[in-house]
């Protein structure tokens, strides 16, 4: 569902997808409910009910090393380093503590995973983490502003795709070959720079779309005078991390145009036939000529 909301491929990294939307996995809620229910059973274990008797029986089975619901709850508590709550604690306090603990543990694990350095062999100097680009501008498990600013996913789909790596650039498509193409061999086929076809090269450097880029930069420069003085990396982050709806829609239109330009080049169509892009809701008109 999260991938559908972002209009990305089904094999897009799950970590990146939930990171964009600030969503926790469904199993987090299952853990939360299980721990809260365990506390409820402990609190009412002295009552003479069938549930209390069943709970006492599970505790007996767990003490004998047999697998049961209580055994698994103990493993969860040990994994999350959650101590047993006193039966005298308020229900609201227990619920808040459990939720906060699970969220903080998952946030830490998520951040460690996207920042993990993955090596392909002992002597390979490159980071083979699929999210090596994503981690450059994402540092917390919170919903991105452009998601809430633009509800129409068609107006932010390219922005989402390039942020999470759901595209056809060679830095990504080289992973699909067999044997897998080495990272240093995934070079751009559309210009003579000899650089790896990464998101940064595609958006800020590839000579095939230089005229389009110049026009787009001029528009951003008119909106923000500081944009012109930024280096390529900061310009890339500026484009992919918009903080208002106007910049978000401009970036999405620009990225869509770059994709279409390459498609026209592959099909042998003249790049100059790429249509004019207008944003009537912002009062800005973009005209790109190759």
C-alpha positions as CSV (number, residue, x, y, z in Angstrom):
1,X,0.0,0.0,0.0
2,X,2.8,2.4,0.8
3,X,4.5,1.7,-2.5
4,X,1.2,2.4,-4.3
5,X,0.8,5.7,-2.5
6,X,4.3,6.7,-3.7
7,X,3.8,5.3,-7.2
8,X,7.0,3.3,-7.0
9,X,8.0,-0.2,-8.1
10,X,6.9,-3.3,-6.0
11,X,10.6,-4.1,-5.4
12,X,11.4,-0.7,-4.0
13,X,13.3,-0.8,-0.7
14,X,10.8,-1.2,2.1
15,X,13.0,0.9,4.4
16,X,12.9,3.9,2.0
17,X,9.2,3.6,1.4
18,X,8.2,3.7,5.1
19,X,10.8,6.4,5.6
20,X,9.1,8.7,3.1
21,X,5.7,8.2,4.7
22,X,6.9,8.1,8.3
23,X,5.0,4.8,8.7
24,X,5.8,2.0,11.1
25,X,5.3,-1.7,10.0
26,X,2.0,-3.3,11.0
27,X,3.8,-5.8,13.2
28,X,4.8,-2.9,15.5
29,X,1.2,-2.5,16.5
30,X,1.0,-6.3,17.1
31,X,3.9,-6.1,19.5
32,X,2.4,-3.1,21.2
33,X,-1.0,-4.8,21.7
34,X,0.7,-8.0,22.9
35,X,2.7,-6.3,25.6
36,X,-0.2,-4.2,26.8
37,X,-2.4,-7.4,27.0
38,X,0.3,-9.2,28.9
39,X,0.4,-6.3,31.5
40,X,-3.4,-6.5,31.7
41,X,-3.2,-10.3,32.4
42,X,-0.6,-9.8,35.1
43,X,-2.6,-7.1,36.7
44,X,-5.7,-9.3,36.9
45,X,-3.9,-12.7,37.5
46,X,-5.4,-13.0,41.0
47,X,-8.9,-13.0,39.7
48,X,-10.8,-16.3,39.5
49,X,-11.5,-16.4,35.8
50,X,-10.8,-18.8,32.9
51,X,-8.4,-16.3,31.4
52,X,-6.4,-16.0,34.6
53,X,-6.2,-19.8,34.9
54,X,-5.0,-20.0,31.2
55,X,-2.4,-17.4,31.9
56,X,-1.2,-19.3,35.0
57,X,-1.0,-22.4,32.9
58,X,1.1,-20.6,30.2
59,X,3.5,-19.4,32.9
60,X,3.9,-22.9,34.1
61,X,4.6,-24.2,30.5
62,X,7.1,-21.4,30.0
63,X,9.0,-22.3,33.2
64,X,9.4,-25.8,31.8
65,X,10.9,-24.4,28.6
66,X,7.9,-25.2,26.4
67,X,6.9,-22.8,23.6
68,X,3.7,-20.8,24.3
69,X,2.4,-17.3,24.1
70,X,3.9,-16.3,27.4
71,X,7.3,-17.6,26.2
72,X,7.2,-15.4,23.1
73,X,6.2,-12.4,25.1
74,X,9.2,-12.9,27.4
75,X,11.4,-13.0,24.3
76,X,9.9,-9.8,23.0
77,X,10.5,-8.1,26.3
78,X,14.1,-9.3,26.4
79,X,14.7,-8.2,22.8
80,X,13.3,-4.7,23.4
81,X,14.9,-4.6,26.9
82,X,11.5,-3.8,28.5
83,X,11.2,-4.5,32.2
84,X,8.0,-5.9,33.7
85,X,5.6,-3.2,34.7
86,X,4.1,-3.0,38.2
87,X,0.4,-3.9,38.5
88,X,-0.1,-0.7,40.4
89,X,1.0,1.5,37.5
90,X,-1.7,3.5,35.7
91,X,-2.9,2.1,32.4
92,X,-2.2,5.3,30.5
93,X,1.4,5.3,31.8
94,X,2.1,1.7,30.8
95,X,0.6,2.2,27.3
96,X,2.6,5.4,26.7
97,X,5.8,3.8,27.9
98,X,5.4,0.7,25.7
99,X,4.6,2.7,22.6
100,X,7.5,5.1,23.2
101,X,9.9,2.2,23.8
102,X,8.9,0.3,20.7
103,X,9.0,3.4,18.5
104,X,12.4,4.5,19.7
105,X,13.9,1.0,19.2
106,X,12.5,0.8,15.7
107,X,13.7,4.3,14.8
108,X,17.2,3.4,15.9
109,X,17.2,0.2,14.0
110,X,15.8,1.9,10.8
111,X,18.4,4.6,11.0
112,X,21.2,2.0,11.4
113,X,20.0,0.0,8.5
114,X,19.9,2.8,6.0
115,X,23.3,4.0,7.1
116,X,24.9,0.5,7.1
117,X,28.0,0.3,5.0
118,X,27.8,-2.8,2.8
119,X,30.9,-4.2,1.1
120,X,30.9,-6.6,-1.9
121,X,34.1,-8.4,-1.2
122,X,37.0,-7.6,1.1
123,X,38.8,-5.3,-1.4
124,X,35.9,-3.4,-2.9
125,X,36.0,0.2,-1.8
126,X,32.4,1.1,-2.8
127,X,29.4,1.1,-0.6
128,X,26.9,-1.4,-2.0
129,X,24.0,-0.4,0.2
130,X,21.0,0.2,-2.0
131,X,20.1,3.2,0.1
132,X,23.5,4.9,-0.1
133,X,22.0,7.8,-1.9
134,X,18.8,8.0,0.2
135,X,20.8,8.3,3.4
136,X,22.4,11.5,2.2
137,X,19.2,13.5,2.8
138,X,17.1,11.3,5.1
139,X,17.9,11.2,8.8
140,X,14.7,10.4,10.7
141,X,11.6,8.2,10.3
142,X,9.2,11.1,9.7
143,X,6.8,11.9,6.8
144,X,8.4,14.1,4.2
145,X,6.8,17.6,3.8
146,X,6.1,17.2,0.1
147,X,3.9,14.2,0.7
148,X,1.5,16.3,2.8
149,X,1.9,19.4,0.6
150,X,0.9,17.5,-2.6
151,X,-1.9,15.0,-2.1
152,X,-2.1,14.1,-5.9
153,X,0.5,11.4,-6.3
154,X,0.8,12.1,-10.0
155,X,2.2,15.5,-9.1
156,X,4.9,14.0,-7.0
157,X,5.6,10.6,-8.4
158,X,8.9,11.4,-10.1
159,X,10.1,13.1,-6.9
160,X,9.3,10.0,-4.9
161,X,10.9,7.7,-7.4
162,X,14.2,9.4,-7.5
163,X,14.4,9.9,-3.8
164,X,13.9,6.2,-3.0
165,X,15.8,4.8,-6.1
166,X,12.9,3.5,-8.1
167,X,14.1,4.5,-11.5
168,X,16.0,3.2,-14.6
169,X,19.3,4.9,-14.1
170,X,22.3,2.6,-14.6
171,X,23.3,2.9,-11.0
172,X,20.1,1.0,-10.3
173,X,19.5,-1.1,-13.5
174,X,23.1,-2.4,-13.2
175,X,21.8,-4.4,-10.2
176,X,19.4,-6.3,-12.4
177,X,22.0,-7.9,-14.7
178,X,23.5,-11.3,-14.3
179,X,26.2,-11.2,-13.3
180,X,25.6,-7.9,-11.6
181,X,27.4,-5.0,-13.2
182,X,30.1,-3.5,-11.1
183,X,29.2,-0.1,-9.6
184,X,32.2,1.6,-11.3
185,X,31.0,0.2,-14.7
186,X,27.5,1.6,-14.6
187,X,28.4,4.7,-16.6
188,X,26.1,7.1,-18.3
189,X,25.4,6.2,-21.9
190,X,24.0,9.6,-22.9
191,X,27.1,11.8,-22.5
192,X,30.9,11.5,-22.9
193,X,31.7,12.3,-19.2
194,X,32.5,8.7,-18.3
195,X,30.7,9.2,-15.0
196,X,28.6,6.7,-13.2
197,X,24.9,7.2,-14.1
198,X,23.8,8.2,-10.6
199,X,20.9,10.4,-9.4
200,X,23.3,13.4,-9.0
201,X,24.8,13.0,-12.5
202,X,21.3,12.6,-14.1
203,X,19.8,15.6,-12.3
204,X,22.6,18.1,-12.2
205,X,25.4,17.0,-14.7
206,X,24.3,15.0,-17.7
207,X,25.0,17.0,-20.9
208,X,22.0,15.5,-22.8
209,X,19.6,17.7,-20.8
210,X,21.8,20.7,-20.2
211,X,19.5,23.2,-21.9
212,X,16.6,21.9,-19.9
213,X,18.6,22.2,-16.8
214,X,19.7,25.7,-17.5
215,X,16.1,26.8,-18.0
216,X,15.0,25.1,-14.8
217,X,17.8,26.6,-12.8
218,X,16.9,30.0,-14.0
219,X,13.4,29.6,-12.7
220,X,14.6,28.3,-9.3
221,X,17.1,31.2,-9.2
222,X,14.2,33.7,-9.7
223,X,12.3,32.0,-6.8
224,X,15.3,31.8,-4.5
225,X,18.4,34.0,-5.1
226,X,20.6,31.7,-3.0
227,X,20.1,28.7,-5.4
228,X,22.6,30.0,-7.9
229,X,25.4,30.0,-5.4
230,X,24.9,26.3,-4.4
231,X,27.2,23.5,-5.5
232,X,25.8,20.5,-7.4
233,X,25.3,18.4,-4.3
234,X,23.4,21.2,-2.5
235,X,21.4,21.9,-5.6
236,X,20.4,18.2,-5.8
237,X,19.2,18.3,-2.2
238,X,17.3,21.5,-2.9
239,X,15.5,19.8,-5.8
240,X,14.8,16.6,-4.0
241,X,13.9,18.0,-0.6
242,X,11.3,20.8,-1.4
243,X,9.7,22.5,1.6
244,X,6.7,24.0,-0.2
245,X,4.2,22.9,-2.8
246,X,5.5,25.2,-5.6
247,X,9.1,23.9,-5.4
248,X,7.8,20.3,-5.1
249,X,5.7,20.6,-8.2
250,X,8.5,22.3,-10.1
251,X,10.9,19.5,-9.2
252,X,8.5,16.8,-10.1
253,X,7.8,18.3,-13.5
254,X,11.5,18.8,-14.1
255,X,12.4,15.2,-13.2
256,X,9.6,13.9,-15.4
257,X,10.9,16.0,-18.3
258,X,14.4,14.6,-17.9
259,X,13.0,11.0,-18.0
260,X,11.0,11.8,-21.1
261,X,14.0,13.4,-22.8
262,X,16.0,10.2,-22.4
263,X,13.0,8.1,-23.6
264,X,12.8,10.3,-26.7
265,X,16.5,9.9,-27.3
266,X,16.2,6.1,-27.0
267,X,13.3,6.0,-29.4
268,X,15.1,8.2,-32.0
269,X,12.6,11.0,-31.6
270,X,13.8,14.6,-31.7
271,X,14.3,15.9,-28.2
272,X,13.0,19.3,-29.3
273,X,9.5,17.7,-29.6
274,X,9.2,17.4,-25.8
275,X,6.1,19.4,-25.0
276,X,5.9,22.6,-23.0
277,X,5.2,22.1,-19.3
278,X,2.9,24.7,-17.6
279,X,1.9,25.0,-14.0
280,X,-1.3,27.0,-14.0
281,X,-1.9,26.6,-10.3
282,X,1.4,28.4,-9.5
283,X,1.3,30.9,-12.3
284,X,4.7,29.7,-13.6
285,X,5.2,28.5,-17.1
286,X,8.2,26.3,-18.0
287,X,9.3,26.2,-21.6
288,X,12.2,23.8,-22.4
289,X,13.9,23.8,-25.7
290,X,16.7,21.4,-26.5
